[in-house]
Amino acid sequence: MLSRLIRLPFELTAREKKQLQNQMFEENIARGMLFARIIIGLEAALTVADVTASISNAHESFHFSFYFVMYMLMIVMNICFLLAARRYDPDKTYSPEQFRRYQGAFLLYSIIFVVWGSIVALADQRLYGQLMAFVVNLMSISVIFYFNNKTILLLYGVSTLVLAAGLPFFQASGEVLVGHYVNLGIFVFFTWIASRILYVTYCRNFYSKVLLGQSNARLEQEIQENLRVHRELERANEELLKLSLVDDLTGIPNRRAFDQQVQSMLSSQDAPDTEVSLIMLDIDYFKQFNDNYGHAEGDKVIKSIAGVIHAASRGPGDIAARLGGEEFVFAAFHTGKEEIAEIAETIREQISGMKITHEFSVTGEFVTGSLGTATGRVRNNGQFAELMKIADEALYAAKAGGRNSVVRMNMPKTRPLSVDGKKTEDWEV
């Protein structure tokens, strides 16, 4: 049991010990300032009582001058303590030397305080035969302030030594003297226990705060780590979403992205229906190209044509995408049939203009493309799907008509009305 009072049941780091020392000293200073004011008031009252007793000759053994001097000494000492304590700023950073000076001054104050009690207790032997001044002062120091074991033993040792050494000279009764020594030993022991309990409890509370702070720091670190992981997961999910919406080979939107963008465009339109034009594109005789030139060369062709159709986009109202294989789609919102026909013809010419050799094509010596366009007013997904079917039929017509051409159809379609040269056909109402 006593070992727990002598040695703390936990270990502190050097930094934590210094923090405990500073915090405990600040607490002692704050308590000491209140304690000093109380002592000044009490000693002032005792001084008045002392003067009154002296004037009235209350007791022939009463030494007015001695008690008056001791009371005044205590008042002056506590005034000096208050002045010094006010100079100490807890928020200011002191050098180790400055901090030791403040600690030394506080220790000196405590030693004088308990020794003062020993001296007054010796003087009280002739008049009262009691140790009340020593008991009160030692108990006050023990329970009001926090001292480590080394400091408290120093205070007890000095004050008790002064009292024990002086008692035989001031107490004539041997029986009373023996009783004083016995009571003195018991009192000092239990006062030491009370002091250590308070000190250890304070240290335990400090250590609990340290553990709580460490736990909070770890928790905060874990929270920040979780937030970091969460942000990384969000970024990864965004990247995965982007990847899921981008064609791996060409880097342009895929079928899923095309459908989502179309849905978004339809949902954001203010008008009840919107004029939409579509281009469906297919590379002519691409299977023969792949079979004879290899898939690597075929991939190059697909990427080149994807670049052409993507470059045709004029703004946020245009959507170019690869549907799969050698098939592409181009959607243009707020675009009429004549304008989409011009865009389609430009794309066809640019594909031919790349002059990618294709010896196995029936349409010519270079890679070409067949395109079908469709234009109509669309207000929902169903109507857009119908427009896609019409554009696909136009593409089929272009391929059936010899390829390397643009065929136009519009909603609703009925029959072909005109054929524009060898390259462009127009099916419309």
C-alpha positions in Angstrom: 0.0 0.0 0.0 2.7 2.5 1.0 4.7 1.6 -2.1 1.9 3.0 -4.2 2.3 6.3 -2.3 6.1 6.4 -2.6 6.3 5.5 -6.3 3.9 6.4 -9.1 2.2 3.3 -10.6 2.9 4.4 -14.1 5.8 5.8 -16.2 5.9 9.2 -17.8 8.1 10.3 -20.6 10.6 13.2 -20.1 8.3 15.5 -22.0 5.3 14.4 -19.9 7.2 14.8 -16.7 8.1 18.4 -17.6 4.5 19.1 -18.6 3.3 17.7 -15.2 5.9 19.8 -13.4 4.8 23.0 -15.1 1.1 22.2 -14.7 1.5 21.4 -11.0 3.6 24.5 -10.4 0.9 26.7 -12.0 -1.7 25.0 -9.8 0.4 25.7 -6.7 0.8 29.3 -7.6 -2.9 29.8 -8.2 -3.8 28.1 -4.9 -1.0 30.0 -3.1 -2.3 33.4 -4.1 -5.7 32.6 -2.6 -4.0 31.0 0.4 -1.8 34.0 0.9 -4.8 36.4 1.0 -6.4 34.2 3.6 -3.2 34.1 5.7 -2.8 37.9 5.5 -6.4 38.4 6.8 -5.9 35.8 9.5 -2.6 37.2 10.7 -4.0 40.7 10.7 -6.8 39.5 13.0 -4.3 37.8 15.3 -2.2 40.9 15.3 -5.2 42.9 16.5 -5.9 40.3 19.1 -2.2 40.3 20.2 -2.2 44.1 20.6 -5.5 43.9 22.6 -4.1 41.1 24.9 -1.0 43.0 25.4 -2.8 46.2 26.4 -5.1 44.3 28.7 -2.3 42.2 30.3 -4.2 39.0 29.6 -1.4 36.8 30.8 2.0 37.5 32.4 3.7 34.8 30.2 2.4 36.4 27.1 5.2 38.0 25.1 3.6 40.8 23.0 6.7 41.7 21.1 7.5 38.2 20.0 4.0 37.3 18.6 3.6 40.7 17.1 6.9 40.3 15.2 6.0 36.8 14.1 2.5 37.8 12.9 4.0 40.8 11.0 6.7 38.5 9.5 4.0 36.2 8.2 2.0 39.1 6.7 5.1 40.6 5.0 6.1 37.2 3.7 2.7 36.5 2.1 2.6 40.0 0.6 5.9 39.3 -1.0 4.6 36.0 -2.2 1.6 37.7 -3.8 3.8 40.2 -5.6 6.1 37.5 -6.9 3.3 35.3 -7.9 1.6 38.0 -10.0 4.8 38.3 -12.0 4.6 34.7 -13.0 2.7 34.4 -16.3 1.5 30.8 -17.1 1.2 31.6 -20.8 4.8 32.9 -21.0 7.7 30.6 -21.9 10.5 30.7 -19.3 14.0 29.4 -19.6 14.9 26.4 -17.4 17.0 28.8 -15.2 14.1 31.2 -14.7 11.7 28.4 -14.0 14.0 27.0 -11.3 14.2 30.4 -9.7 10.4 30.6 -9.4 10.4 27.0 -8.0 13.1 27.9 -5.5 11.2 31.0 -4.3 8.1 28.9 -3.8 10.0 26.2 -1.9 11.6 28.9 0.3 8.2 30.3 1.0 6.9 26.9 2.0 9.9 26.2 4.2 9.6 29.5 6.0 5.9 28.9 6.5 6.3 25.5 8.2 9.3 26.6 10.2 7.3 29.6 11.3 4.7 27.2 12.7 7.5 25.3 14.5 8.9 28.4 16.2 5.4 29.7 17.2 4.6 26.2 18.6 7.8 26.4 20.7 6.8 29.8 22.0 3.3 28.5 22.8 4.7 25.9 25.2 5.0 28.4 28.1 1.5 29.7 27.5 -0.6 26.9 26.1 1.6 23.8 26.0 0.3 22.8 22.6 1.6 22.3 19.0 -1.4 23.9 17.2 0.7 26.4 15.2 2.9 23.6 13.9 0.0 21.3 13.2 -2.1 24.0 11.3 0.8 25.2 9.2 2.1 21.7 8.3 -1.4 20.4 7.5 -2.1 23.5 5.3 1.0 23.0 3.3 0.3 19.3 2.9 -3.3 19.5 1.7 -3.3 22.8 -0.2 -0.2 22.4 -2.3 1.1 19.5 -4.4 4.7 18.4 -3.6 6.6 15.4 -4.8 7.9 13.1 -2.1 11.4 14.6 -2.0 10.1 18.1 -1.5 7.5 17.1 1.1 10.1 15.1 3.1 12.3 18.2 3.1 9.5 20.4 4.4 8.6 17.8 7.1 12.2 17.2 8.0 13.2 20.9 8.5 10.1 21.9 10.4 9.9 18.7 12.5 13.7 18.9 13.3 13.3 22.5 14.5 10.3 21.6 16.7 11.7 18.4 18.0 15.1 19.9 18.8 13.6 22.9 20.5 10.9 21.2 22.6 13.2 20.2 25.5 14.2 23.8 25.9 10.6 25.2 26.0 8.6 22.3 27.6 9.6 21.7 31.2 7.2 18.7 31.7 8.8 15.4 30.8 5.4 13.7 30.4 4.1 16.4 28.2 7.3 16.3 26.2 7.0 12.5 25.6 3.4 13.0 24.6 4.4 15.7 22.1 7.0 13.5 20.5 4.5 10.6 20.2 1.8 12.8 18.8 4.2 14.6 16.6 5.4 11.3 15.0 1.8 10.1 14.4 0.7 13.4 13.1 3.6 13.8 10.6 3.1 10.2 9.3 -0.6 10.6 8.6 -0.1 14.1 7.2 2.5 12.6 4.8 0.0 10.0 3.8 -2.7 12.7 3.1 -0.2 14.7 1.1 0.9 11.7 -1.0 -2.7 10.6 -1.7 -3.4 14.1 -3.0 -0.2 14.2 -5.1 -0.7 10.7 -6.5 -4.3 11.4 -7.3 -3.3 14.6 -9.1 -0.7 12.7 -11.1 -3.2 9.9 -11.9 -5.6 12.5 -13.3 -2.8 14.1 -15.3 -1.8 10.7 -16.7 -5.5 9.9 -17.5 -5.6 13.2 -19.5 -2.4 12.2 -21.2 -3.8 8.8 -22.2 -7.1 10.5 -23.3 -5.1 13.0 -25.4 -3.1 10.2 -26.9 -6.3 8.2 -27.6 -7.9 11.3 -29.1 -4.7 11.9 -31.2 -4.8 8.3 -32.4 -8.5 8.6 -33.1 -8.0 11.9 -35.0 -5.1 10.2 -36.9 -7.4 7.3 -37.8 -10.2 9.6 -38.8 -7.8 11.6 -41.1 -6.4 8.3 -42.5 -10.0 7.1 -43.1 -10.8 10.4 -44.7 -7.7 10.1 -46.9 -8.6 6.5 -47.8 -12.2 7.6 -48.5 -11.0 10.4 -50.7 -8.7 8.0 -52.6 -11.6 5.6 -53.0 -13.8 8.4 -54.3 -11.1 9.3 -56.8 -10.6 5.7 -57.7 -14.3 5.3 -58.1 -14.4 8.4 -60.3 -11.6 7.1 -62.3 -13.3 3.7 -62.6 -16.5 5.5 -63.6 -14.6 7.5 -66.2 -12.9 4.3 -67.5 -16.3 2.5 -67.6 -17.6 5.4 -69.8 -14.5 5.6 -72.1 -13.7 3.3 -74.9 -10.4 1.7 -74.1 -9.0 1.7 -77.6 -10.0 5.1 -78.9 -10.4 7.2 -75.7 -13.8 8.6 -76.8 -17.1 7.8 -75.0 -18.4 4.3 -75.3 -22.0 3.1 -75.7 -22.8 3.5 -72.0 -21.4 7.0 -71.9 -23.4 7.8 -75.1 -26.6 6.6 -73.5 -26.0 8.6 -70.3 -25.2 11.8 -72.1 -28.2 11.5 -74.4 -30.4 10.9 -71.3 -28.9 14.0 -69.6 -29.4 16.1 -72.7 -33.1 15.0 -73.1 -33.7 15.7 -69.4 -32.3 19.2 -69.5 -34.2 20.4 -72.5 -36.8 23.1 -71.8 -38.8 22.6 -75.0 -41.3 19.7 -75.1 -39.3 18.2 -78.0 -35.9 18.8 -79.5 -34.6 18.5 -83.0 -31.9 15.8 -82.9 -29.8 14.5 -85.7 -27.8 11.3 -85.8 -24.9 9.8 -87.8 -24.2 6.1 -87.8 -20.8 5.2 -89.3 -19.3 1.9 -90.3 -15.8 1.3 -91.7 -16.1 -0.3 -95.1 -14.8 -3.9 -95.5 -13.1 -3.7 -92.1 -13.1 -7.4 -91.5 -11.1 -7.9 -94.7 -8.7 -5.2 -93.5 -8.2 -6.9 -90.1 -7.8 -10.4 -91.6 -5.1 -9.3 -94.1 -3.3 -6.5 -92.2 -3.7 -7.8 -88.7 -5.5 -6.5 -85.6 -2.8 -4.1 -84.7 -3.2 -2.2 -87.9 -7.0 -2.5 -87.6 -6.8 -0.9 -84.2 -4.8 2.0 -85.7 -7.6 2.5 -88.3 -10.3 2.5 -85.6 -8.4 5.1 -83.5 -7.8 7.3 -86.5 -11.5 7.3 -87.5 -12.5 7.9 -83.9 -10.3 11.0 -83.9 -12.1 12.2 -87.1 -15.6 11.7 -85.7 -14.6 13.1 -82.3 -13.1 16.2 -84.0 -16.4 16.9 -85.7 -18.0 17.7 -82.3 -18.8 21.4 -82.2 -19.8 21.8 -78.6 -21.7 20.3 -75.6 -24.7 19.6 -77.9 -22.7 17.1 -79.9 -21.8 13.5 -78.7 -19.4 11.2 -80.6 -19.0 7.6 -79.4 -17.8 4.2 -80.4 -20.7 1.7 -80.3 -18.4 -1.3 -80.8 -16.2 -2.9 -83.4 -16.0 -0.7 -86.4 -19.3 1.1 -85.7 -19.5 4.8 -84.5 -22.3 7.2 -83.7 -22.6 10.9 -83.7 -25.5 12.7 -82.0 -26.1 16.4 -82.6 -28.9 18.2 -80.6 -30.5 21.3 -82.1 -29.2 20.4 -85.5 -31.2 20.1 -88.7 -31.0 17.6 -91.5 -29.0 19.8 -93.9 -26.4 20.6 -91.3 -26.0 17.0 -90.2 -25.6 16.0 -93.8 -22.8 18.4 -94.2 -21.1 17.1 -91.1 -21.5 13.5 -92.3 -20.1 14.3 -95.7 -17.1 16.1 -94.1 -16.4 13.0 -92.0 -16.6 10.7 -95.0 -14.2 12.9 -97.0 -11.8 13.1 -94.1 -11.7 9.3 -93.8 -11.0 8.9 -97.4 -8.5 11.8 -97.2 -6.4 9.9 -94.7 -5.4 7.5 -97.6 -5.0 4.5 -95.4 -4.2 1.7 -97.9 -6.8 -1.0 -98.1 -6.1 -3.3 -101.1 -9.0 -5.6 -100.1 -11.7 -3.0 -100.3 -14.2 -3.1 -103.2 -14.8 0.7 -103.0 -11.2 1.7 -103.7 -7.6 1.4 -102.7 -8.0 3.3 -99.4 -10.1 2.9 -96.2 -13.5 4.4 -96.5 -16.7 4.7 -94.4 -20.4 4.4 -94.9 -22.7 6.8 -93.0 -26.4 7.0 -92.4 -28.1 10.1 -90.9 -31.5 10.6 -89.4 -33.2 13.8 -88.1 -36.3 14.2 -86.1 -38.0 15.9 -83.1 -37.4 13.9 -79.9 -38.8 14.3 -76.5 -38.1 10.9 -74.7 -35.8 7.9 -74.8 -38.3 5.9 -76.9 -38.4 8.4 -79.7 -34.6 8.7 -79.5 -34.3 4.9 -79.9 -36.6 5.1 -82.9 -34.4 7.7 -84.4 -31.4 5.5 -83.8 -33.1 2.7 -85.8 -33.8 5.1 -88.6 -30.1 6.2 -88.7 -29.1 2.5 -88.6 -31.4 1.8 -91.6 -29.8 4.7 -93.4 -26.4 3.2 -92.7 -27.6 -0.1 -94.0 -28.9 1.6 -97.2 -25.5 3.3 -97.6 -23.7 0.0 -97.4 -26.2 -1.7 -99.7 -25.8 1.2 -102.2 -22.1 0.6 -102.7 -20.6 2.0 -99.5 -18.4 5.1 -99.1 -21.5 7.2 -99.1 -24.0 9.2 -96.9 -27.7 8.3 -96.8 -30.2 10.5 -95.1 -33.5 9.5 -93.5 -35.8 11.5 -91.3 -38.7 10.8 -88.9 -41.2 9.6 -89.9 -39.7 7.7 -92.8 -41.9 6.5 -95.7 -40.0 6.1 -99.0 -37.0 7.5 -100.8 -37.8 10.8 -102.6 -34.4 11.7 -104.2 -30.9 10.4 -104.7 -28.2 13.1 -104.4 -25.5 11.9 -106.8 -23.6 8.8 -106.2 -22.5 9.7 -102.7 -25.7 10.9 -100.9 -29.2 9.6 -100.8 -32.1 11.2 -99.0 -35.1 9.3 -97.6 -37.6 11.7 -96.0 -41.3 12.7 -95.8 
